[in-house]
Amino acid sequence: KGHFENLYFYTIEKSKKDNIDCFWGFTIVSKVWKNKLKFNVFDGIIYESILQISSTKSLKIIVNSNESITRKIGKTARILFDFFRSKNRIKKSNNLLVKLTDLKNESEKKNLCEVYQKWKTNYPEFVCLNFDLDFLNMRIASNPMNNYRIISLFSDKEIIGYGIINDKNEIAYLLDFIVSNPIYINEGLSSLLHYVKQNSKSSHVVFWATRLNNYSSQIHELMLGFGAKLYQNNSMNFVYKNDLEEIEKTGIHNFYLNALWTEGFKI
């Protein structure tokens, strides 16, 4: 009946008057956002790397299912193959200390924000979230809907990176992985996943992010090296419109899109 479009156009005009310059989102109905709402639409740029870190929970589900013996045997073989393929590839580094962050500790939270700022200086062209203390408290520490944990990485007692995970279900989502210096990305991610494997009840870890961005693409490639499988997510296409010329010039590959942008979607 057009009610959504009326509400949408009213909201856009009201937001512009409040000095909002950029509007973005994720959608499965790309044609509506492109043709009716005049957004820039980017289909098929989001990927999920899915890494199996435990076979126990998946095998229990298969055993208790009503499927035929043949299908159970086939699924069991695939699960064990995926598990043993990644088992010896994820290793804890002797050079890094891995520690769960206390999100009630103001000093530890400030350290996370400082790491993020150092990371941003390495990629000044990126369009990314403003991960400051207010954002950290609102989205992570005080979130009533999701149980996020932040795992910090230390080298010589100095924090050099962190990963944000939500692992309260069978699937653990790695929402973001940040290192202050690119030299730590491989060693740090391996140590982080090793920690999750040892301290989580989840059977899989999923990294959800654009593959066009060079930083998130590195994480996808490392996940593949650890034994993960990569899938294109066609139900979460990125859309945006803006009045800022500099965002148009930067290019979609410089949008650092990951699961932290998606509040609520499976995460």
JOJOLIN-V23690 format. One record per backbone hydrogen bond with DSSP energy under -1.0 kcal/mol. CO is the residue of the C=O (numbers start at 1). NH is the residue of the N-H. If there is no record, write none. Layout:
# JOJOLIN-V23690
co=CO nh=NH
co=CO nh=NH
This chain:
# JOJOLIN-V23690
co=2 nh=6
co=3 nh=7
co=4 nh=8
co=5 nh=9
co=6 nh=10
co=7 nh=11
co=8 nh=12
co=9 nh=13
co=10 nh=14
co=11 nh=15
co=12 nh=16
co=13 nh=17
co=15 nh=20
co=16 nh=19
co=21 nh=243
co=23 nh=241
co=25 nh=239
co=27 nh=237
co=29 nh=33
co=30 nh=34
co=31 nh=35
co=32 nh=36
co=32 nh=37
co=33 nh=39
co=40 nh=240
co=42 nh=238
co=45 nh=211
co=46 nh=233
co=47 nh=209
co=48 nh=231
co=49 nh=207
co=50 nh=229
co=51 nh=205
co=55 nh=59
co=56 nh=60
co=57 nh=61
co=58 nh=62
co=59 nh=63
co=60 nh=64
co=62 nh=65
co=68 nh=72
co=69 nh=73
co=70 nh=74
co=71 nh=75
co=72 nh=76
co=73 nh=77
co=74 nh=78
co=75 nh=79
co=76 nh=80
co=77 nh=81
co=78 nh=82
co=79 nh=83
co=80 nh=84
co=81 nh=85
co=82 nh=86
co=83 nh=87
co=86 nh=89
co=86 nh=90
co=97 nh=154
co=99 nh=152
co=102 nh=105
co=105 nh=109
co=106 nh=110
co=107 nh=111
co=108 nh=112
co=109 nh=113
co=110 nh=114
co=111 nh=115
co=112 nh=116
co=113 nh=117
co=114 nh=118
co=115 nh=119
co=116 nh=120
co=117 nh=121
co=119 nh=122
co=123 nh=126
co=127 nh=256
co=129 nh=131
co=130 nh=132
co=132 nh=136
co=133 nh=137
co=134 nh=138
co=135 nh=139
co=136 nh=140
co=136 nh=141
co=137 nh=142
co=149 nh=165
co=150 nh=101
co=151 nh=163
co=152 nh=99
co=153 nh=160
co=153 nh=161
co=154 nh=97
co=155 nh=158
co=158 nh=155
co=160 nh=180
co=161 nh=153
co=162 nh=178
co=163 nh=151
co=164 nh=175
co=164 nh=176
co=165 nh=149
co=166 nh=173
co=170 nh=203
co=170 nh=204
co=172 nh=206
co=173 nh=166
co=173 nh=175
co=176 nh=164
co=178 nh=162
co=181 nh=184
co=182 nh=185
co=184 nh=188
co=185 nh=189
co=186 nh=190
co=187 nh=191
co=188 nh=192
co=189 nh=193
co=190 nh=194
co=191 nh=195
co=192 nh=196
co=193 nh=197
co=194 nh=198
co=195 nh=199
co=203 nh=53
co=203 nh=54
co=204 nh=172
co=205 nh=51
co=206 nh=174
co=207 nh=49
co=208 nh=259
co=209 nh=47
co=213 nh=217
co=214 nh=218
co=215 nh=219
co=216 nh=220
co=217 nh=221
co=218 nh=222
co=219 nh=223
co=220 nh=224
co=221 nh=225
co=222 nh=226
co=223 nh=228
co=224 nh=227
co=229 nh=50
co=231 nh=48
co=237 nh=27
co=238 nh=42
co=239 nh=25
co=240 nh=40
co=241 nh=23
co=244 nh=248
co=245 nh=249
co=246 nh=250
co=251 nh=254
co=252 nh=255
co=254 nh=127
co=255 nh=257
co=257 nh=210
co=258 nh=261
co=259 nh=262
co=262 nh=265
co=264 nh=266
